[in-house]
Amino acid sequence: MLDRDCVQFLQWALPRLRMRWPGFRKVRKQVCKRIHRRIDELKLADVAAYREYLEGHAGEWSVLDGFCRVTVSRFYRDRGVFGFLGRQVLPELCRWALDRDERIVRAWSAGCGSGEEPYTLSLLWELELKPRFPMLGVHILATEADAAMIRRAEDACYPASSLKDLPKRWCDAGFAPSGEVHCLRPEYKAVVEFAQHDLRAGLPNGPFDLILCRNLAFTYWDLDLQLETASRVWEGLRPRGALVIGAHETLPADLTGFMPWSEQHRIYVRQEEGGS
């Protein structure tokens, strides 16, 4: 399948899935390879035939939707974000939790892929925050729509390339080599709970002090779906809780209910009033 044919197909199909083409421009090869394999599985002649197949088989749209899940991640992605979380955001959330007589800080990693993001948060907590706030614990809910990704995350073993951005001290403390992979030690897995969940389907049980929704809704989804998602996230956050989006993402321009905590790091705080 030629690249231009796949681009034309995606520009036709993505709006029907409530997604937007600009978000896929740089990552389309991953999606196009999956579509090409599907065309071969169905023994269709080309992408035009697949388009006709979609028109006649409504159930195929959910298959195509699965092909559009982009799975690119690594530990400590956008290190400045995790640095700011450790220096400013999490200490503030800890102090607010203590003010409420809470003993658990609750975080949600939405669209967690194969676990690199929530496990980075676990390492940050255990190695940097726990010594400062020994009276507090953390619970990290990590959700992903793809069951295969959840299984990989629960296995928690990764190639060295996935860990290349982590501070050496974190690598040494957090991982045990096992053949060609590095496996996260049990104490860093213990605070993370994985669940299969599609962010578009609703909200897991909250409220949360911190929500990470990075490189998903505000990259790939259309504006209306972004607004719906932001509204759900607002409802799931405690007042003064923090939302983190991707380093190259922006919240919808007419969205209310959030104020910047750090525009540089795309971290926002939930206001008491004015949810979208």
Summary of the structure (lengths in Angstrom):
residues: 276
radius of gyration: 19.8
end to end distance: 41.7
largest distance: 63.9
contacts: 864
relative contact order: 0.13
helix: 49%
strand: 20%
